């Protein structure tokens, strides 16, 4: 997560970016757009968490929620 200046909102907004499981640099880019103004709705330490926010695609906002589930790493 990081913050950017949003020109239309004229203020800084939080941004959540998805990264690939296999690493941060040098890997293929994730096809999921950034989630702006993410908010944590639920958090289950044994299952995952629910985040809501919005994406901007071609100047349109799409509000949505992401369910992120914990995945055990394979050796």
VOGU-3710 file (C-alpha; in Angstrom, 3 decimals, decimal comma):
1> xxxxxxxxxx> 0,000/0,000/0,000  1,044/3,564/-0,676  -0,487/7,044/-1,187  -0,766/9,138/-4,352  -2,118/12,576/-5,198  -5,406/12,053/-7,057  -5,885/15,004/-9,457  -9,698/14,745/-9,702  -10,209/14,404/-5,934  -7,499/17,032/-5,228
11> xxxxxxxxxx> -6,167/15,082/-2,253  -3,968/12,119/-1,390  -5,621/8,701/-1,498  -4,433/5,286/-0,321  -3,701/2,710/-3,022  -3,483/-1,087/-2,673  -1,517/-2,952/-5,359  -1,553/-6,714/-5,877  1,819/-8,358/-6,406  2,454/-11,831/-7,882
21> xxxxxxxxxx> 3,007/-14,687/-5,433  6,373/-15,582/-6,996  8,073/-12,263/-6,270  7,921/-8,499/-6,469  10,402/-7,629/-9,211  11,126/-9,168/-12,557  7,957/-11,264/-12,720  4,915/-10,814/-14,935  2,610/-7,914/-14,035  -0,658/-8,712/-12,246
31> xxxxxxxxxx> -3,755/-7,990/-14,375  -5,717/-6,605/-11,384  -5,956/-2,779/-11,329  -5,002/-0,901/-8,155  -7,689/-0,564/-5,463  -8,115/3,059/-4,325  -9,097/4,041/-0,782  -9,068/0,438/0,514  -10,847/-0,272/3,807  -10,561/-3,386/5,917
41> xxxxxxxxxx> -14,064/-4,800/6,493  -13,341/-8,145/8,140  -10,241/-9,968/9,286  -10,102/-13,647/10,205  -6,674/-14,729/11,396  -7,376/-18,315/10,332  -9,084/-17,640/6,955  -8,400/-14,259/5,342  -9,672/-10,695/5,112  -12,222/-8,619/3,186
51> xxxxxxxxxx> -11,136/-5,288/1,676  -13,416/-2,811/-0,138  -12,560/0,185/-2,299  -12,780/1,283/-5,918  -10,848/0,918/-9,158  -10,641/3,500/-11,911  -10,731/2,194/-15,469  -11,041/4,669/-18,362  -12,215/7,406/-15,979  -15,024/5,278/-14,492
61> xxxxxxxxxx> -15,140/4,093/-10,859  -15,961/0,491/-10,050  -16,605/-0,099/-6,346  -15,873/-3,617/-5,188  -14,700/-5,876/-2,408  -11,773/-8,280/-2,431  -11,716/-11,440/-0,325  -8,074/-12,321/0,318  -7,499/-15,818/1,566  -4,340/-17,002/3,256
71> xxxxx> -2,416/-19,532/1,173  0,199/-21,846/2,638  3,517/-21,763/0,793  4,534/-24,993/-0,910  8,077/-26,232/-0,395
//
